[in-house]
Amino acid sequence: MTGRVLVARMDNVGDVLLAGPCLRAVAAGAAEVTLLAGPRGRAGAELLPGVDRILTWCAPWIDPEPAPVSPADTAAFVDRLRDLELDRALILTSFHQSPLPLALLLRMAGVPWIGAISEDYPGSLLDLRHRVDGDPPEAERALSLATAAGFRLPPGDDGKLAVREPLPDTRALTGGPGYVVVHPAASVPARQPSALRSAAIVTALIRAGHRVIVTGGPADRPLTAAVAGNHAVDLGGRTGLPELAAVLRDAIVVVAPNTGPAHLAAAVGTPVVSLFAPVVPAARWAPYGVPVIVLGDQAAPCRDSRARECPIAGHPCLESIAPDRVVQAAEELSADRGGGLQTGGVS
């Protein structure tokens, strides 16, 4: 057993959930695991098995809207790291992020061994400079770093995404299982369909006889109200992340863009119709470990641009998705799962 190990994943909830298999592998070989998360990912960190402690800090080189760099805040963060008396640290980043700023702070805190995936020359900042060929799914990319560091998933662990159990009972919000969830929002506009397109998808599902629940965070309430209309159940702003996980678990299918709740659906084992804008590659970022049908023009001109605002008039990669095709995909996934979409209102 290794002693105290820190694993860092400092961006959004979905990114943190994709680190789950890596964290479980580390937990199988460490006495204590600390997950270092950013404020946008903290809620996801709280759901992950294998995590003993969560440390939260906003990394100014990762957060999309960071505050100015504060020497005093940075020094306090290094002191917090030092107080953990860490034996090892693994830094997880997306392919466009550098692990080296955090590696420097970890060295300043006295961490004796640090590993990361890094294309940049690390000098004395890394003990393990791991390389990953190709474009594997992000969960496998992260797990490969743990494997390179000598950590393995425990026997019986299938390497899929997972959350802590038990989850809350949300039947008062949803009625019984068997509905379709439509989650219309994403963290940036380039990754989500318009409200009109999402509303048309909800309408098509309802006309096909399916019970629909629309989910979203507090800031999404105007969007979820518009998308749900008068016939779907609007849960916008009414669930925390554990409650949302339970709502997604009891769905037969989830319809969502490239967003954290799509990965949360995968973590609770629910198939996903992924309305995927190709600004990042679906091969890496589509929901992992569950049946998935990816819709959207993956060859659109915005491909691999990492754009936050759609650069193409009319947002054609997502706006071209026919609502009836979404219904067809949902029913295909439901049939593959051995279930059936149920009709009726909330009881």
Disulfide bonds with the S-S distance in Angstrom:
none
